[in-house]
Amino acid sequence: MTVNGRPGVISWNEDGAPLSLLAFIVADGLITEITAVVEPAELALLPMPLPDPM
């Protein structure tokens, strides 16, 4: 997935609530920066896709 146009990943709790969001800056094929959001109040403010069912 992308986060503001950057590669990223979202992890979800079993109840479907977002647990964490990671966004990466990649340069020359290497991750040069990682932004992590783990605060539930901050995650609640972000537009999130629905989790994929497994």
N, C-alpha and C positions, 0 to 999 in steps of 0.2 A: 504494500500500500504506500501511498505518498502522504506526507504531512507537510502542508504548505509547500508542495512541490518537491520535497526532499524524501528520500527513502525513509520508511519508518515502520514501526510495528506497535500494535496494541495488544495487551494481554487483558483477559477478562476474568472476573470472579465467576464462580459456578452459578450465581444468581443473575448473571448477565450484565452486571455493572462493570464499567471499565476499572481495571486494577492499576495499569501503568501505560504510559505512552513513551516511546523512544523515537527520536528523529535524528537522522544522521546527515552530516555533511561529508561528501565523498570528493576527494581530489586525486587525480592520477590513479584511480582504482583503489585508493586506501581511505578508510574512515579516518577523518581528521578531527571531527567533533561529534559529540553525542549530547543531545538535549533530552533530559528525562523529566517527566511529570508524573508524580506519584501521589500528590495531595488530592484526596477525594473531592474537596471543594473546588479545586482548580480543574480537575477532570470533568466535573459536572457542568462547567461553563463552556467546554469545548464541544464543537459539533462532532459527533462520533457516528461511524457507520454501525449498523447492527452486527453483533458477532455472528460468524458463520457457524451454523449447526454442525455438529460432528456426527 
